[in-house]
Amino acid sequence: METKVGVKEFRAHLPSYLESVSPIAITRHGETIGYYIPARQGRNQAELDALKQAAAKLEAMMSDLGASEDDIVADFKARRATDKQ
């Protein structure tokens, strides 16, 4: 069964629809005007494993430095403010 969504809903929720693995019929006033057909079938296991490894490395680096997520966000904001000047 295909998913049908209106143009406004499709635009409003575009990021989640782009992650979809099944085709979506896009409608206007109840009539299908087009289809979104995903080009890839979601993330494969190798991509997920690589992402998990990267996250583990980042956590280890943060732990070694004694840095928290809040510290990194604060540093990022400070750097961003400096770059704008």
C-alpha positions, 0 to 999 in steps of 0.5 A, spaced: 500 500 500 502 506 497 503 512 502 499 518 500 500 525 502 498 532 500 503 537 497 503 541 504 504 535 508 510 533 504 513 540 504 512 540 512 515 533 513 520 533 507 526 531 512 522 525 514 520 523 508 527 523 505 529 518 510 523 513 507 524 507 504 518 506 500 515 510 495 510 516 496 504 519 492 504 526 492 497 529 492 493 536 490 486 536 492 486 529 492 489 527 485 496 524 485 500 529 481 507 526 482 511 520 486 517 521 491 521 514 489 527 513 494 534 512 490 537 508 496 534 503 501 536 506 507 542 505 511 546 499 510 549 495 516 556 497 514 554 505 514 551 504 521 557 500 524 562 506 521 557 511 525 557 507 531 565 506 531 566 514 529 561 515 535 565 511 540 572 514 538 569 521 539 566 519 546 573 516 548 577 522 545 572 526 550 573 522 556 581 522 555 580 530 554 575 530 560 571 534 556 563 534 556 558 535 551 556 542 554 564 544 554 564 542 546 558 546 545 560 552 549 567 552 545 563 551 538 559 557 540 565 561 542 569 560 536 563 562 532 562 568 535 569 570 534 569 568 527 563 573 526 567 579 528 
